[in-house]
Amino acid sequence: MRFWIVPRATYNRVDRFNLQTSETIERIARLHAMALNAFADPTVATRFIIRSHPELNSHSPFDTALTDLDGRAVEEVIERGLHGLRA
């Protein structure tokens, strides 16, 4: 999954990522941590992050969270799941 956000060539070439890339990496890490907290199983949490979800227009949380605004939509899906709520 590492090279889905940052191309391998860029990853090998740079010492520091630009602000946008850093924010995207942080957002994905935060959402994965939220999923780990929600599911308490790393395999299930990772599966949730990479598989399509009906509340995200059948996109995966990973693909959806590549922008800040859409990342918040993923957070809401996780929070609703924690509280047993539906959209």
N, C-alpha and C positions, 0 to 999 in steps of 0.2 A: 504494500500500500504506500510505502514511502515515496515512490516515484510517480504516484498519481497526482500529487500536488506540485512537486518540484521535479522537473526532468532530470534524469541521471547526469547528463552532461553539466547542467547548472549545479547540481549537488556536488559534483566532483571539482568544479571550477572555483566556486566562491567560498570565501571565509565566513561571510555574514549574508543573510538573506535580506531583501528589501522589506520595507514595512508591511506592504500588502501580503507578501508571502508569509512573513512571520505571524501576522494576524490570522491568516487562514490556518496555519499549522496549529496555533494556540486554540482556535475555535474547534477544530476537529478533535484535538486532544481533550478539551473540556467536555465536548459532547460524548466522546467515548467514555470518559470518567463518569458522566451522568448515567450512561447506559449500563456501565458496570455496577453502579450503585443501585439502579433499578432492577437489574436482572440477577445480580450476585453470581453470575457465571460468565467468565471471560469469553467462552465460545458463543454463548447466546447473545451477549452484548455485541460482539464483533459481527455476528450474523445479522443482528438488527441494523447495525450501521451500514452494511454493504448491500442488503437486499431491498428491493422496492417496497414502498409502504403506501397503502391506499390513501392515507391522510395527506400525503405529499405528492399527490397527482401521479402515483405509481413510480415516483423516483426514489432512489435510495437516500437515506439521511446523509450519507457521505456526499453524494453529488449535490444534494439540495443545500448543504451547509457551506458550499464554497463561497457564498457571499454572506455578509453580516446579517442582512435582513432575513434571508432564508434560513440562516443558522438559528435565528430566534424561533422560526416556525418549527424547527426540529426540537428545540428546547421545549416548546409548548406541547408537542406530541409526547415527549418523554414525561413531562409533568402531569399531563392528563392521564397517562398510563399509570403513574404512581398513585394517583388519586381515584382511579377507576372511572374516569370521565370520558365521554366520547365527544367528538366534534359536533 
